Amino acid sequence: SIPLISASIMSKKIAEGIDALVLDVKTGSGAFMKTEADSRKLAESLVSIGNASGVKTEAIITAMESPLGRAVGNALEVVECIDVLKGGGPADLVDVSIELTARMLVLGKVARDRNEAEQKARGAIQSGAGLERFRQIIELQGGDPKVVDDYARLPHVGDRHRVAADRDGFVSRLDAELIGRASVALGAGRDRVEDPVDAAVGIMVLAKPGDAVRAGDPILELHYRDRRRLETATRLTSQAIAIGDQRPPASPLIVGEVR
């Protein structure tokens, strides 16, 4: 039930002794909660628990019908996050990251309002301060801070397989749940608790919903280690892609908020 899920999520966060918290609650095919109504109920429950416990809490509800960003998989997503801190990265991932950071700066009284908070967040990226802080966090946790400058130090595989468009048109659907299941099939996640996780494998999204494609254009690139796993993943990714004749209307990334 939603109350039990909320209590489980919040108990660890509150136990950390934090003063404020901003949550990103997903909604859509790739989310735990598939409908916006259920996602809002979960967000409201989480925020209520946080505030009742003396932690200033708010949440945004973000769409997860399609993958956020372009990377799906452990090391691939780390590289993408570092790219954002370097001033690059996919626009949708940047927008959500800035939104969450700005809200946290306001709740934490580091910024007076949303505009000042966004300026501070973007300024930390432009100046390199955010990247340097991330480098320090890696080192303090016993990791290798050199990965920030040399992605080859992260786990990676050499084998690639591209899933291409079967016709001309526009990418109208890229089902986040099926792509997530495909990444698990490659070994990037677990079907069972005892399953190992391969940090090197995953999926790169080469075309997003709304992009024009021609037959044969690559839409997804699968980074794989095991060909049998690749076969399962390829079947799932083929089901995840839909090509239409018309460009689909743009959908908002942030669909709601709870304070």
matplotlib code that plots the C-alpha trace (Angstrom):
import matplotlib.pyplot as plt

x = [0.0, 1.0, 1.4, 3.7, 5.8, 6.0, 7.1, 9.8, 11.1, 11.1, 12.4, 16.0, 16.0, 14.6, 17.1, 20.0, 19.1, 18.4, 16.6, 15.0, 14.3, 13.2, 11.8, 11.4, 8.4, 8.2, 5.0, 4.4, 5.4, 8.9, 7.8, 6.7, 3.5, 2.0, -0.6, -0.3, -3.1, -1.2, 2.1, 0.4, -1.0, 2.5, 4.1, 1.5, 2.1, 5.9, 5.7, 3.2, 5.5, 8.5, 6.8, 5.3, 8.7, 10.2, 11.9, 10.8, 9.7, 8.4, 8.1, 7.9, 6.2, 8.1, 7.2, 8.8, 7.0, 10.3, 13.8, 15.1, 18.4, 20.0, 21.9, 20.4, 22.8, 25.2, 28.5, 26.7, 24.5, 27.6, 29.2, 26.1, 25.8, 29.5, 28.8, 25.9, 28.4, 30.7, 28.0, 26.8, 24.3, 20.8, 18.4, 15.7, 18.2, 19.7, 16.2, 15.2, 18.5, 18.4, 14.8, 15.5, 18.7, 17.0, 14.2, 16.7, 18.6, 15.5, 14.4, 17.9, 17.9, 20.9, 18.9, 16.1, 13.9, 13.6, 15.3, 18.3, 18.5, 18.6, 21.3, 23.4, 22.8, 23.7, 26.6, 28.1, 28.1, 29.5, 32.3, 33.2, 32.5, 29.9, 32.2, 35.0, 32.7, 31.7, 35.3, 35.8, 32.8, 34.2, 37.6, 36.0, 34.0, 37.1, 36.5, 38.8, 38.3, 40.2, 37.1, 35.8, 38.5, 39.0, 35.8, 37.9, 38.5, 34.8, 33.5, 32.8, 32.3, 33.4, 30.4, 27.6, 24.3, 22.1, 18.4, 17.2, 14.0, 12.1, 10.5, 10.6, 8.7, 9.0, 9.7, 6.3, 7.0, 10.0, 8.6, 10.6, 9.5, 10.4, 13.8, 14.4, 13.5, 15.9, 18.7, 18.0, 18.1, 21.6, 22.7, 22.4, 19.8, 18.5, 15.5, 16.3, 18.1, 20.9, 21.5, 24.8, 24.8, 27.1, 28.0, 29.4, 26.3, 23.3, 21.6, 22.2, 19.2, 20.2, 16.8, 14.1, 10.3, 9.7, 12.9, 12.6, 14.2, 14.6, 14.5, 17.7, 18.6, 19.8, 17.4, 19.1, 22.6, 22.9, 26.2, 26.4, 28.7, 26.6, 25.0, 22.2, 21.3, 21.5, 18.8, 16.4, 17.1, 16.8, 13.3, 12.2, 13.7, 12.0, 8.7, 9.5, 9.8, 7.0, 7.4, 4.5, 3.8, 3.4, 5.7, 4.0, 3.1, 5.7, 4.8, 5.8, 8.6, 7.4, 3.7, 3.1, 4.4, 3.4, 4.4]
y = [0.0, 3.6, 4.3, 1.3, 2.3, 5.9, 4.8, 2.5, 5.3, 8.0, 6.1, 5.9, 9.5, 10.9, 8.7, 10.6, 13.7, 15.9, 19.2, 19.4, 17.1, 17.4, 14.3, 13.3, 11.0, 9.4, 8.6, 6.6, 3.2, 3.3, 4.3, 2.3, 4.3, 4.1, 6.8, 10.4, 10.0, 7.2, 9.2, 12.2, 10.1, 8.7, 12.2, 13.6, 10.7, 11.2, 14.9, 14.5, 12.0, 14.3, 17.4, 15.6, 14.4, 17.9, 17.7, 20.4, 18.2, 18.8, 16.7, 17.1, 14.6, 13.9, 11.9, 8.6, 7.3, 7.4, 7.2, 10.4, 11.4, 9.0, 6.5, 3.4, 1.3, 1.9, 3.2, 4.7, 6.8, 7.9, 9.2, 11.1, 12.7, 13.8, 15.2, 17.3, 18.6, 19.6, 21.7, 19.1, 16.3, 15.8, 18.8, 16.8, 15.5, 18.9, 20.5, 18.0, 18.2, 22.0, 22.0, 19.6, 21.5, 24.9, 23.7, 22.2, 25.5, 27.4, 24.8, 24.9, 28.7, 28.9, 31.0, 33.4, 32.3, 30.0, 32.4, 33.0, 29.3, 28.4, 31.0, 29.4, 25.9, 26.8, 28.9, 25.9, 24.0, 26.8, 27.5, 23.9, 24.0, 21.3, 19.0, 19.6, 18.8, 15.6, 14.7, 15.3, 13.1, 10.2, 10.5, 10.7, 7.6, 5.7, 5.8, 6.9, 10.6, 10.2, 8.8, 12.3, 13.0, 9.4, 7.5, 4.4, 3.9, 3.0, -0.5, -0.8, -3.4, -3.3, -5.1, -3.0, -3.7, -1.1, -1.3, 0.6, 2.2, -0.1, 2.7, 6.5, 8.7, 10.1, 8.3, 8.3, 6.0, 4.8, 2.7, 3.3, 0.1, -2.2, -0.5, -0.9, -4.6, -4.8, -3.3, -5.9, -8.6, -7.4, -7.7, -4.0, -4.9, -7.8, -10.0, -11.7, -10.4, -12.9, -11.9, -10.1, -6.7, -5.9, -2.2, -2.0, -3.1, -0.9, 1.0, 4.4, 6.2, 7.6, 9.0, 10.4, 10.7, 13.5, 12.9, 12.3, 9.0, 7.1, 3.4, 2.0, 4.9, 3.7, 4.4, 2.4, 1.1, -1.9, -2.4, -6.1, -8.8, -12.0, -12.7, -14.8, -11.9, -9.6, -11.7, -11.2, -7.5, -6.9, -8.5, -6.2, -3.0, -3.8, -3.8, -0.6, 1.5, 2.9, 5.0, 7.2, 9.4, 12.6, 14.1, 13.5, 16.6, 17.6, 16.4, 18.3, 16.7, 18.0, 17.2, 18.3, 19.3, 18.7, 20.9]
z = [0.0, -0.4, 3.3, 3.8, 0.7, 2.0, 5.5, 4.0, 1.7, 4.4, 7.4, 6.2, 5.0, 8.3, 10.2, 8.5, 10.6, 7.6, 7.9, 4.5, 1.6, -2.0, -3.7, -7.3, -7.7, -11.1, -13.0, -16.2, -17.7, -16.3, -12.8, -9.8, -9.9, -13.4, -13.2, -12.3, -9.7, -7.8, -8.1, -6.5, -3.7, -3.1, -3.2, -0.8, 1.6, 1.5, 2.0, 4.9, 6.7, 6.2, 7.4, 10.4, 11.3, 11.4, 8.0, 5.5, 2.5, -0.9, -4.1, -7.8, -10.0, -13.2, -16.3, -16.9, -20.0, -21.8, -20.3, -18.7, -20.4, -22.8, -20.6, -19.0, -16.9, -14.0, -15.5, -18.5, -16.2, -14.1, -17.3, -18.2, -14.8, -15.0, -18.4, -16.8, -14.2, -17.0, -18.6, -21.1, -20.9, -22.3, -21.8, -20.0, -17.4, -16.9, -16.4, -13.8, -12.0, -11.9, -10.7, -7.8, -6.9, -6.9, -4.7, -2.3, -2.1, -1.2, 1.4, 2.9, 2.9, 0.7, -1.8, -1.1, -4.0, -7.0, -9.4, -7.2, -6.5, -10.3, -10.9, -8.1, -9.4, -13.0, -11.7, -9.9, -13.1, -15.2, -12.7, -12.3, -8.5, -8.8, -10.6, -8.1, -5.2, -6.9, -7.3, -3.6, -2.7, -4.8, -3.0, 0.5, -0.2, -1.2, -5.0, -7.8, -8.5, -11.8, -13.4, -13.7, -16.3, -17.7, -18.3, -19.3, -15.6, -15.3, -16.1, -19.8, -22.5, -26.1, -27.7, -29.2, -30.9, -32.5, -32.7, -35.8, -37.1, -39.3, -41.3, -42.0, -39.6, -36.1, -32.9, -31.2, -28.3, -26.4, -23.5, -20.4, -18.7, -21.6, -22.0, -18.2, -18.5, -21.5, -19.4, -16.6, -19.3, -20.3, -16.6, -15.5, -12.8, -10.9, -11.4, -8.1, -5.0, -5.5, -9.1, -9.8, -11.4, -14.3, -14.0, -17.6, -19.6, -20.5, -23.2, -24.9, -26.3, -29.7, -30.8, -28.4, -28.9, -31.4, -33.4, -37.1, -38.3, -41.6, -41.9, -40.7, -38.4, -35.0, -32.1, -29.3, -28.7, -26.5, -24.6, -23.9, -22.6, -23.2, -26.6, -25.0, -22.8, -25.9, -27.7, -24.9, -24.5, -28.3, -28.3, -25.5, -27.0, -30.4, -28.6, -26.8, -30.0, -32.1, -35.2, -36.4, -39.4, -37.3, -34.7, -31.3, -29.2, -26.7, -23.1, -20.0, -18.0, -14.6, -14.3, -10.7, -7.3, -3.7, -0.8]

ax = plt.figure().add_subplot(projection="3d")
ax.plot(x, y, z, "-o")
ax.set_aspect("equal")
plt.show()
